[in-house]
Amino acid sequence: MNHKVYVEFPGRIVIVGFGSIGQGVLPLLLRHIGISPDRITIVTAADRGRKEAEEYGIKFVKEPLTRENYRRILTPLVGRGDFVLNVSVEVSSIALVKLCWERGAMYLDTCIEPWPGGYTDPTVPAARRTNYALREEALALRPGNQRAPTAVVTHGANPGLVSHFAKHAMLTIAKDIGLTGVDPKSRSEWGDLARQLSIKVMHIAERDNQVTNVPKQPGEFVNTWSIDGFVGEGCQPSEMGWGSHEKNFPRDGKRHDFGCMAAIYLMQPGAGTRVRTWTPKAGHFHGFCITHGEAISMADYYTVREGTQVAYRPTVHYAYHPSDSAVVSVHELLGRNYVQQERQRILMDDIESGGIDELGVLLAGHKKNAYWYGSQLSIDEARKLCPYNNATSLQVTAAVLSGVIWAMENPNMGLVEPDEMDFRRNLEICTPYLGPLVGAYTDWTPLNGRERLFPEDLDKTDPWQFKNVRVLW
């Protein structure tokens, strides 16, 4: 099959980390970027994926990167015009961005990753273990580096792809309620549109129903994508962009005393926090309110200020129901007081036919109540589309591919977040790998069916208050 080559790349690519996402994105890079395998190097901490790399003729370096050695290992591999793709865990994004800029190279990651302990060190205050704090540290790199080599931070499926879904969904809602001449270009114009549409909440609403034919065993964590990544973010404080419509501040909520002030965090981990949401196939369900970069960046991006006051901001957070095996794994993790299980298993060949990962954005509170837009990619289609992927990983790796291509096409933009990128270009590249892209309105709200068994403390004046969205029992 002939695949479109979007960009000819004369430099070298270094892939840091080679777990499920690294392995899944490699064939996409070779398909759609004009580069020979001898100009790609993988640097990773484990032997996972070595066979795949060798099949493609790619150099495989097993060497865990640390604070002490990353410069020594990467400096010979990275120079002017090259690209570092960071899909690792526990390798500092900030350190790699700085190194890339010193060497004249571009960069992309799927989350802003700290060095080991950055998520879970109990001696570090909770406010500093948040994605909010990591984002502020990354944004602090911008002054004086506006024309540095492009460094795209947090561009996987989510964060990343969902920011592009949100813009597409907003334009659809605007058209459907009769707004004409809507074509936002700038950050302020997008914020004005969100405000004009009266969008109160943006849920990144995901339901993964892929099922394995090999049941989870005691002492085993099973997931459809990076287990270390999932456990790490699940152990961080639950975070959310905090909307201007909110009237009920959580009793365990905390505000930051630094940065953009667009988000809050709860004094409990995301893996122990659940919220109500909706997707077209799953209907309404409870998901984990796991911290993600998009919860902060999207809330900040769509903020409208009048003078120094916030006139409008949506509440933004992740609402994630992973595969059933992963849910049981999380339940066991909580029972172990967040000590990760000894064994790990990424679901791939043992996934049964028929499951999908339904990933999208639910924009709610507007004239048509709520609208979901996103991908309903099945395991069967994922297997046909690209090797070394399941439905979950392909949604991530397709977005990694589009982000890398966009960066190569825009090589001197400095530090960039997904909300600041060309959403149409990214969706153009991703769409062939996302399965059905579906938009659906719903009359569901978090108040539907409530108090059937017990009375609840609800705010019935506004169904889209976080107080109503959060699950307390």
C-alpha positions as CSV (number, residue, x, y, z in Angstrom):
1,M,0.0,0.0,0.0
2,N,1.2,3.5,-0.9
3,H,1.2,5.9,2.0
4,K,1.4,9.7,1.6
5,V,4.7,11.2,2.6
6,Y,3.8,14.5,4.2
7,V,7.3,15.9,4.7
8,E,10.8,15.0,3.6
9,F,13.0,15.3,6.7
10,P,16.8,15.6,6.1
11,G,17.7,15.4,9.8
12,R,17.9,12.6,12.4
13,I,15.1,11.4,14.7
14,V,15.8,10.2,18.2
15,I,13.0,8.4,19.9
16,V,13.3,8.4,23.7
17,G,11.4,5.5,25.2
18,F,10.0,2.5,23.3
19,G,7.0,1.2,25.1
20,S,3.6,0.8,23.6
21,I,3.5,4.3,22.1
22,G,7.0,4.3,20.8
23,Q,6.5,0.9,19.2
24,G,3.2,2.0,17.7
25,V,4.4,5.3,16.3
26,L,7.5,4.0,14.6
27,P,5.7,2.5,11.5
28,L,3.7,5.7,11.1
29,L,6.9,7.8,11.1
30,L,8.4,5.5,8.4
31,R,5.3,5.7,6.3
32,H,4.6,9.4,6.4
33,I,7.9,11.1,6.9
34,G,10.6,10.9,4.3
35,I,13.5,9.5,6.4
36,S,15.6,6.4,6.1
37,P,15.7,3.9,9.0
38,D,19.5,4.5,9.5
39,R,18.7,8.1,10.6
40,I,16.5,7.0,13.4
41,T,17.8,6.0,16.9
42,I,15.9,4.6,19.8
43,V,17.1,5.3,23.3
44,T,15.2,3.4,25.9
45,A,15.5,1.8,29.4
46,A,14.3,-1.7,28.5
47,D,14.5,-4.4,25.8
48,R,10.8,-4.1,24.9
49,G,10.5,-3.5,21.2
50,R,14.1,-4.4,20.3
51,K,12.9,-7.0,17.8
52,E,10.6,-4.6,16.1
53,A,13.3,-1.9,15.9
54,E,15.8,-4.4,14.4
55,E,13.2,-5.6,11.8
56,Y,13.1,-2.0,10.6
57,G,16.8,-1.6,10.6
58,I,16.9,1.0,13.4
59,K,19.6,1.5,15.9
60,F,18.4,0.4,19.4
61,V,20.3,1.8,22.4
62,K,19.3,0.3,25.8
63,E,20.4,3.0,28.2
64,P,18.1,4.5,30.9
65,L,18.3,8.3,30.8
66,T,19.0,10.0,34.1
67,R,19.7,13.5,35.4
68,E,23.4,12.5,35.4
69,N,23.8,10.9,32.0
70,Y,21.2,12.3,29.5
71,R,23.5,14.9,28.1
72,R,26.3,12.5,27.6
73,I,24.1,10.0,25.8
74,L,22.0,12.3,23.7
75,T,24.5,15.0,22.7
76,P,26.2,12.8,20.0
77,L,22.8,11.9,18.6
78,V,21.2,15.3,18.4
79,G,22.3,18.3,16.4
80,R,20.9,21.2,14.4
81,G,17.8,20.3,12.4
82,D,17.3,17.0,14.2
83,F,14.2,15.9,16.1
84,V,13.8,14.4,19.6
85,L,10.5,12.5,20.2
86,N,10.0,11.9,23.9
87,V,7.6,9.0,24.6
88,S,9.3,7.9,27.8
89,V,8.4,8.0,31.5
90,E,10.6,9.6,34.2
91,V,12.7,11.6,31.7
92,S,12.3,15.3,32.2
93,S,10.6,17.1,29.4
94,I,12.1,20.4,30.6
95,A,15.6,19.0,30.5
96,L,15.2,17.6,27.0
97,V,13.6,20.8,25.6
98,K,16.6,22.8,27.0
99,L,19.0,20.3,25.4
100,C,17.2,20.4,22.1
101,W,17.3,24.2,22.0
102,E,21.0,24.2,22.8
103,R,21.7,21.7,20.0
104,G,19.3,23.4,17.5
105,A,16.8,20.4,17.4
106,M,13.0,20.2,17.5
107,Y,11.1,18.3,20.1
108,L,7.7,16.7,20.9
109,D,6.3,14.8,23.9
110,T,2.9,13.5,24.9
111,C,3.0,14.9,28.5
112,I,5.3,17.1,30.5
113,E,7.2,14.4,32.3
114,P,9.3,15.0,35.4
115,W,12.4,13.1,36.6
116,P,11.6,10.2,38.9
117,G,9.6,11.1,42.0
118,G,8.1,14.2,40.4
119,Y,4.6,12.8,40.6
120,T,4.8,10.8,43.8
121,D,7.5,12.2,46.2
122,P,5.6,12.7,49.4
123,T,8.1,15.3,50.5
124,V,7.1,17.6,47.6
125,P,3.9,19.6,48.3
126,A,0.8,18.5,46.4
127,A,0.6,21.8,44.5
128,R,4.0,21.1,43.0
129,R,3.2,17.5,42.0
130,T,0.4,18.8,39.7
131,N,0.4,19.1,35.9
132,Y,-0.4,22.7,36.5
133,A,3.0,23.2,38.1
134,L,4.8,21.2,35.4
135,R,3.0,23.3,32.7
136,E,4.0,26.6,34.4
137,E,7.6,25.3,34.5
138,A,7.5,24.6,30.8
139,L,5.9,27.9,29.9
140,A,8.6,29.7,31.8
141,L,11.0,28.6,29.1
142,R,9.3,30.9,26.5
143,P,10.8,34.3,27.3
144,G,13.7,34.8,25.0
145,N,13.0,31.6,23.0
146,Q,10.1,32.7,20.8
147,R,12.0,31.7,17.6
148,A,13.8,28.7,19.0
149,P,13.3,25.3,17.3
150,T,9.7,24.1,17.7
151,A,9.1,22.2,20.9
152,V,5.6,20.8,21.0
153,V,4.6,19.7,24.6
154,T,1.7,17.4,25.4
155,H,0.6,16.2,22.0
156,G,-0.7,12.7,22.1
157,A,-4.4,11.8,22.0
158,N,-5.1,13.5,25.2
159,P,-3.6,15.9,25.8
160,G,-3.2,16.8,22.1
161,L,-5.8,15.5,19.7
162,V,-8.7,16.4,21.9
163,S,-7.8,20.1,21.6
164,H,-8.4,19.8,17.9
165,F,-11.6,17.9,18.4
166,A,-12.8,20.7,20.7
167,K,-12.3,23.4,18.0
168,H,-14.0,21.3,15.4
169,A,-17.0,20.7,17.8
170,M,-17.3,24.4,18.6
171,L,-17.6,25.3,14.9
172,T,-20.2,22.6,14.5
173,I,-22.3,23.9,17.4
174,A,-22.0,27.5,16.1
175,K,-23.3,26.4,12.7
176,D,-26.1,24.4,14.2
177,I,-27.4,27.2,16.3
178,G,-27.3,29.6,13.4
179,L,-24.1,31.7,14.0
180,T,-22.7,32.9,10.7
181,G,-19.3,34.1,9.6
182,V,-17.6,32.2,12.4
183,D,-13.9,31.6,11.7
184,P,-11.7,32.2,14.7
185,K,-8.0,32.7,14.1
186,S,-6.5,33.9,17.4
187,R,-6.7,32.7,21.0
188,S,-8.9,35.6,21.9
189,E,-11.3,34.9,19.1
190,W,-11.6,31.3,20.1
191,G,-12.3,32.4,23.7
192,D,-14.9,34.8,22.5
193,L,-16.6,32.0,20.5
194,A,-16.7,29.6,23.5
195,R,-18.2,32.4,25.6
196,Q,-20.7,33.3,22.9
197,L,-21.7,29.6,22.7
198,S,-22.1,29.6,26.5
199,I,-20.0,26.4,26.9
200,K,-19.8,25.7,30.6
201,V,-17.9,22.5,30.6
202,M,-15.5,20.6,28.4
203,H,-15.2,16.9,29.3
204,I,-12.5,14.8,27.7
205,A,-14.9,11.9,27.8
206,E,-13.4,8.4,27.0
207,R,-14.8,4.9,27.3
208,D,-12.5,2.0,26.4
209,N,-14.4,-1.3,26.2
210,Q,-11.6,-3.4,24.7
211,V,-11.6,-6.9,26.3
212,T,-8.8,-9.4,26.8
213,N,-9.2,-13.1,26.5
214,V,-6.5,-13.5,29.2
215,P,-8.0,-12.4,32.5
216,K,-6.1,-10.1,34.9
217,Q,-4.2,-12.0,37.6
218,P,-3.7,-10.8,41.2
219,G,-0.6,-8.6,41.5
220,E,-0.8,-7.7,37.8
221,F,-1.6,-4.3,36.3
222,V,-3.3,-4.6,32.9
223,N,-3.9,-1.7,30.5
224,T,-4.2,-0.8,26.8
225,W,-1.4,1.8,27.0
226,S,1.5,2.8,29.1
227,I,1.1,1.4,32.6
228,D,3.8,3.5,34.2
229,G,2.3,6.6,32.6
230,F,-1.3,5.7,33.8
231,V,-0.2,4.9,37.3
232,G,1.9,8.0,37.5
233,E,-0.8,10.4,36.5
234,G,-3.3,8.5,38.6
235,C,-1.2,9.1,41.7
236,Q,-1.1,12.9,41.1
237,P,-3.7,15.1,42.6
238,S,-6.9,15.2,40.6
239,E,-7.0,18.5,38.6
240,M,-9.4,20.4,36.5
241,G,-9.7,23.8,34.8
242,W,-12.1,25.8,37.0
243,G,-14.9,27.5,35.2
244,S,-16.3,31.0,35.8
245,H,-19.9,29.5,36.2
246,E,-18.9,27.4,39.2
247,K,-20.6,28.3,42.5
248,N,-19.6,25.5,44.7
249,F,-15.9,25.2,45.5
250,P,-15.0,21.7,46.5
251,R,-14.3,21.3,50.2
252,D,-11.1,19.4,49.4
253,G,-10.2,21.8,46.5
254,K,-7.1,24.0,46.5
255,R,-6.1,27.0,44.4
256,H,-2.6,27.7,43.3
257,D,-0.7,30.7,44.4
258,F,1.3,31.0,41.2
259,G,0.8,30.9,37.5
260,C,-2.2,31.4,35.3
261,M,-4.8,30.5,38.0
262,A,-6.9,28.7,35.4
263,A,-7.1,25.4,37.4
264,I,-7.6,23.9,40.8
265,Y,-6.6,20.5,42.3
266,L,-8.2,18.2,44.9
267,M,-6.4,16.8,47.9
268,Q,-6.8,13.3,46.6
269,P,-5.4,11.4,43.7
270,G,-7.1,11.2,40.3
271,A,-7.3,7.4,40.5
272,G,-9.5,7.8,43.5
273,T,-11.7,10.5,42.0
274,R,-14.7,9.8,39.8
275,V,-17.0,12.0,37.6
276,R,-20.1,11.6,35.5
277,T,-19.9,12.0,31.8
278,W,-21.4,10.7,28.5
279,T,-20.3,9.3,25.1
280,P,-22.6,8.3,22.2
281,K,-22.1,4.5,22.4
282,A,-21.5,4.1,26.1
283,G,-24.2,6.5,27.2
284,H,-23.7,8.0,30.7
285,F,-21.0,6.5,32.9
286,H,-18.6,7.2,35.8
287,G,-15.0,7.9,34.8
288,F,-11.8,8.7,36.7
289,C,-10.9,12.4,37.0
290,I,-7.3,11.8,36.2
291,T,-5.1,14.9,35.8
292,H,-4.2,15.7,32.2
293,G,-2.4,18.6,30.6
294,E,-5.4,19.6,28.5
295,A,-7.5,20.2,31.6
296,I,-5.3,23.2,32.4
297,S,-4.2,24.3,28.9
298,M,-7.7,24.3,27.4
299,A,-9.2,26.2,30.4
300,D,-6.4,28.8,30.1
301,Y,-6.7,29.0,26.3
302,Y,-10.5,29.8,26.3
303,T,-10.4,32.2,29.2
304,V,-11.8,35.6,28.5
305,R,-10.7,38.5,30.6
306,E,-12.1,42.0,31.1
307,G,-9.3,44.0,32.5
308,T,-7.8,41.9,35.2
309,Q,-11.0,40.0,35.9
310,V,-12.0,36.6,34.4
311,A,-15.2,37.1,32.6
312,Y,-15.5,33.6,31.2
313,R,-13.7,30.3,31.5
314,P,-15.0,26.7,31.0
315,T,-14.5,23.9,33.5
316,V,-12.3,21.3,31.8
317,H,-11.3,17.9,33.0
318,Y,-10.7,14.3,31.9
319,A,-13.4,11.7,32.5
320,Y,-11.9,8.3,31.8
321,H,-13.3,4.8,32.0
322,P,-10.4,2.6,30.9
323,S,-10.8,-1.0,29.9
324,D,-12.5,-3.2,32.5
325,S,-9.1,-5.0,33.2
326,A,-7.6,-1.6,33.9
327,V,-10.4,-0.6,36.2
328,V,-9.8,-3.8,38.3
329,S,-6.1,-3.0,38.2
330,V,-6.7,0.5,39.5
331,H,-9.0,-0.9,42.3
332,E,-6.2,-3.3,43.3
333,L,-3.7,-0.4,43.1
334,L,-5.8,1.7,45.5
335,G,-6.0,-1.3,47.9
336,R,-2.2,-1.4,47.9
337,N,-2.0,2.2,48.9
338,Y,-0.8,3.2,45.5
339,V,2.1,0.8,45.4
340,Q,2.3,-0.4,41.8
341,Q,1.8,-4.1,41.1
342,E,4.9,-6.2,40.5
343,R,3.8,-7.4,37.0
344,Q,2.6,-5.4,34.0
345,R,0.8,-6.4,30.8
346,I,-0.1,-4.2,27.9
347,L,-3.1,-5.6,26.0
348,M,-2.4,-6.1,22.3
349,D,-2.7,-9.5,20.6
350,D,-4.9,-10.8,23.4
351,I,-7.6,-8.3,22.8
352,E,-10.8,-9.9,21.5
353,S,-12.5,-8.7,18.4
354,G,-15.3,-6.0,18.7
355,G,-14.0,-3.6,21.3
356,I,-13.6,0.1,20.7
357,D,-12.0,3.1,22.4
358,E,-14.5,5.9,22.3
359,L,-12.5,9.1,22.8
360,G,-13.8,12.6,22.4
361,V,-14.9,15.9,23.9
362,L,-18.2,16.6,25.5
363,L,-19.0,20.4,25.2
364,A,-22.0,21.2,27.4
365,G,-24.1,24.0,28.8
366,H,-25.0,25.6,25.5
367,K,-28.3,26.1,23.7
368,K,-28.4,22.5,22.5
369,N,-27.3,21.2,25.9
370,A,-24.3,18.9,25.1
371,Y,-22.4,17.8,22.0
372,W,-19.8,15.0,21.8
373,Y,-17.3,14.8,19.0
374,G,-14.5,12.2,18.7
375,S,-13.2,8.9,17.5
376,Q,-14.8,5.5,17.8
377,L,-11.9,3.4,16.7
378,S,-12.3,-0.4,17.0
379,I,-9.5,-2.9,17.7
380,D,-10.3,-4.7,14.5
381,E,-9.8,-1.5,12.4
382,A,-6.7,-0.5,14.4
383,R,-5.1,-3.9,13.5
384,K,-5.9,-3.3,9.8
385,L,-4.6,0.2,9.8
386,C,-1.2,-0.1,11.5
387,P,0.9,-2.9,13.2
388,Y,2.0,-2.8,16.8
389,N,-1.2,-0.8,17.8
390,N,-4.5,-1.4,19.5
391,A,-7.4,1.1,19.4
392,T,-6.1,3.1,22.3
393,S,-2.5,3.4,21.2
394,L,-3.4,4.3,17.6
395,Q,-5.4,7.3,18.7
396,V,-2.2,8.4,20.5
397,T,0.3,7.5,17.9
398,A,-1.6,9.1,15.0
399,A,-1.6,12.4,17.0
400,V,2.1,12.0,17.7
401,L,2.6,11.6,14.0
402,S,0.6,14.7,13.2
403,G,2.3,16.8,15.8
404,V,5.8,15.7,14.6
405,I,4.8,16.6,11.0
406,W,3.3,20.0,12.0
407,A,6.5,20.8,13.9
408,M,8.7,19.9,10.9
409,E,6.5,22.1,8.8
410,N,6.8,24.9,11.4
411,P,10.3,24.5,12.7
412,N,11.0,27.7,14.6
413,M,8.0,28.3,16.8
414,G,9.5,27.9,20.2
415,L,7.4,26.2,22.9
416,V,4.0,25.3,21.6
417,E,0.9,23.7,23.2
418,P,-1.8,21.8,21.2
419,D,-4.4,24.6,21.5
420,E,-2.0,26.9,19.6
421,M,-1.5,24.6,16.6
422,D,-3.4,24.4,13.3
423,F,-6.3,22.0,14.3
424,R,-7.3,21.4,10.7
425,R,-3.8,20.3,9.6
426,N,-3.5,17.9,12.5
427,L,-7.0,16.4,12.0
428,E,-6.2,16.0,8.3
429,I,-3.2,13.8,9.2
430,C,-4.8,11.9,12.0
431,T,-8.2,11.2,10.5
432,P,-7.3,8.1,8.4
433,Y,-6.2,6.4,11.6
434,L,-9.1,7.3,13.9
435,G,-11.9,5.1,12.6
436,P,-15.4,6.7,12.6
437,L,-15.4,10.4,13.6
438,V,-18.8,11.0,15.2
439,G,-20.6,14.1,16.4
440,A,-23.7,13.6,18.6
441,Y,-26.0,15.8,20.6
442,T,-27.6,14.6,23.8
443,D,-30.2,15.7,26.3
444,W,-28.3,14.0,29.2
445,T,-27.1,16.0,32.1
446,P,-25.4,15.0,35.4
447,L,-28.8,15.3,37.1
448,N,-30.5,12.7,35.0
449,G,-31.8,9.8,37.1
450,R,-30.3,11.1,40.4
451,E,-31.8,10.5,43.8
452,R,-33.5,7.3,42.8
453,L,-32.2,5.5,45.9
454,F,-31.0,8.2,48.3
455,P,-31.2,12.0,48.6
456,E,-28.2,13.9,47.4
457,D,-26.7,17.3,47.8
458,L,-27.3,18.7,44.3
459,D,-27.4,22.1,42.7
460,K,-30.6,21.9,40.7
461,T,-30.3,25.5,39.5
462,D,-27.5,24.5,37.1
463,P,-26.9,20.8,36.1
464,W,-23.4,21.6,34.9
465,Q,-21.9,22.5,38.2
466,F,-18.9,20.4,39.1
467,K,-20.7,19.6,42.3
468,N,-23.2,17.6,40.3
469,V,-20.6,16.0,38.0
470,R,-18.5,14.7,40.8
471,V,-19.2,11.2,42.2
472,L,-19.2,11.0,46.0
473,W,-20.6,7.6,46.5
